[in-house]
Amino acid sequence: MKTDSSLIIEKYKNSSNVIDLQNSISNRQGYTHIKGTLGSSLAFISSAIFSETEELQLFMFQDKEEAVYFFNTLENINEGNKKKKFYFYPASYKRPYQIESTDNANVLLRTEVLNAISKNRRNSVVVSYPEAMVEKVITKKSLRKS
């Protein structure tokens, strides 16, 4: 029996706009930007698109709040999807004049995401934001050397 979410995703899969978007992504025509969506529609559109591919999908948002909202929605509507692995890639560093300090849980989460996608990029969905992506990560070679 299909869930309400999977029925909605099926409707999006059959939409001509989503099919065109899927074709654009499949033909590797550069980066794809989706804008003008409301509420959870972006998560449903994204689910419809990545359900048809096994490649790594990266979703970038303007800030942490948008990324977390999208990630949670994506996880909830794809709850029964055992094929896809969903990862949230957070920032870990301390920023001046902010109460947040380096969060060891975020450092661990970043490491888990990097390990997971380096081992198997297939069927992975990563959600992040610019501050997390610009943080430097040590290379395997440097880590082994140390």
C-alpha positions as CSV (number, residue, x, y, z in Angstrom):
1,M,0.0,0.0,0.0
2,K,1.4,3.4,-1.0
3,T,1.6,6.2,1.5
4,D,0.2,9.7,0.9
5,S,3.7,11.0,0.3
6,S,4.5,8.3,-2.3
7,L,1.3,9.1,-4.2
8,I,2.2,12.8,-4.3
9,I,5.7,12.0,-5.5
10,E,4.1,9.8,-8.3
11,K,2.0,12.8,-9.4
12,Y,5.1,15.0,-9.5
13,K,7.0,12.3,-11.5
14,N,4.4,12.6,-14.2
15,S,4.5,16.4,-14.4
16,S,5.9,17.7,-17.7
17,N,8.0,20.3,-15.8
18,V,9.5,17.7,-13.6
19,I,10.2,15.5,-16.6
20,D,11.9,18.4,-18.3
21,L,14.0,19.1,-15.2
22,Q,14.9,15.4,-14.9
23,N,16.1,15.4,-18.6
24,S,18.1,18.5,-17.9
25,I,19.8,16.9,-15.0
26,S,20.3,13.6,-16.8
27,N,22.0,15.4,-19.8
28,R,24.3,17.1,-17.3
29,Q,23.6,20.6,-18.6
30,G,25.3,22.3,-15.7
31,Y,23.9,23.3,-12.4
32,T,20.2,23.2,-11.9
33,H,18.4,26.0,-9.9
34,I,14.8,25.5,-8.8
35,K,13.0,28.6,-7.5
36,G,9.5,29.8,-7.0
37,T,8.3,26.7,-5.0
38,L,6.1,26.9,-1.9
39,G,6.1,24.9,1.3
40,S,7.2,21.3,0.8
41,S,6.8,21.3,-2.9
42,L,10.6,21.5,-3.5
43,A,11.1,18.3,-1.4
44,F,8.4,16.5,-3.4
45,I,9.9,17.7,-6.7
46,S,13.3,16.6,-5.6
47,S,12.1,13.3,-4.4
48,A,10.4,12.7,-7.8
49,I,13.7,13.5,-9.6
50,F,16.1,11.6,-7.5
51,S,13.9,8.5,-7.3
52,E,14.7,8.1,-11.0
53,T,18.5,8.2,-10.6
54,E,21.2,6.5,-8.5
55,E,23.7,9.4,-8.7
56,L,24.7,11.6,-5.8
57,Q,22.4,14.6,-5.4
58,L,23.6,17.7,-3.6
59,F,21.1,20.4,-2.5
60,M,22.5,23.7,-1.4
61,F,20.5,26.3,0.5
62,Q,21.1,29.9,1.4
63,D,21.4,29.2,5.2
64,K,21.4,26.5,7.8
65,E,17.7,27.0,8.7
66,E,16.5,26.5,5.1
67,A,18.8,23.5,4.7
68,V,17.6,21.8,8.0
69,Y,13.9,22.5,7.1
70,F,14.4,20.9,3.6
71,F,16.4,18.0,5.0
72,N,13.7,17.2,7.6
73,T,10.9,17.4,5.1
74,L,12.9,15.2,2.7
75,E,13.5,12.6,5.3
76,N,9.9,12.6,6.4
77,I,8.3,12.2,3.0
78,N,10.9,9.5,2.0
79,E,10.5,7.6,5.2
80,G,9.9,4.2,3.5
81,N,12.6,4.7,0.8
82,K,15.3,2.2,1.7
83,K,17.2,2.8,-1.5
84,K,18.3,6.4,-0.7
85,K,20.6,7.6,2.0
86,F,20.0,11.1,3.3
87,Y,22.8,13.2,4.8
88,F,22.9,16.6,6.4
89,Y,26.3,18.3,6.1
90,P,26.6,21.0,8.7
91,A,29.3,23.6,9.5
92,S,31.4,22.9,12.6
93,Y,33.5,26.0,13.3
94,K,33.0,28.8,15.8
95,R,32.0,32.1,14.4
96,P,33.0,35.4,16.0
97,Y,30.4,37.1,18.2
98,Q,28.0,34.1,18.2
99,I,27.2,31.9,21.1
100,E,27.6,28.7,19.2
101,S,31.0,27.1,19.6
102,T,32.5,24.3,17.7
103,D,30.1,21.4,17.9
104,N,31.8,18.0,18.2
105,A,28.6,16.3,17.1
106,N,28.7,18.4,13.9
107,V,32.3,17.4,13.4
108,L,31.4,13.8,13.7
109,L,28.4,14.2,11.4
110,R,30.6,15.9,8.7
111,T,33.1,13.0,9.0
112,E,30.3,10.4,8.6
113,V,28.9,12.2,5.5
114,L,32.3,12.4,3.9
115,N,33.1,8.8,4.6
116,A,29.7,7.6,3.3
117,I,29.9,9.5,0.0
118,S,33.6,8.6,-0.5
119,K,32.7,4.9,-0.1
120,N,29.5,4.9,-2.1
121,R,28.2,7.9,-3.9
122,R,25.3,6.1,-5.4
123,N,21.8,6.7,-4.0
124,S,23.0,9.4,-1.7
125,V,21.4,12.8,-1.1
126,V,23.4,15.5,0.7
127,V,21.8,18.7,2.0
128,S,24.0,21.6,3.0
129,Y,24.6,25.4,2.9
130,P,27.5,27.6,1.9
131,E,29.1,28.0,5.3
132,A,29.4,24.3,5.7
133,M,30.8,23.7,2.2
134,V,33.6,26.3,2.4
135,E,35.1,24.8,5.6
136,K,38.3,23.1,4.8
137,V,38.6,19.3,5.2
138,I,41.9,17.5,5.7
139,T,42.9,15.2,2.9
140,K,43.3,11.4,3.5
141,K,47.0,11.8,2.6
142,S,47.6,14.5,5.2
143,L,45.6,12.5,7.8
144,R,47.7,9.4,7.3
145,K,50.9,11.4,7.4
146,S,49.9,12.9,10.8
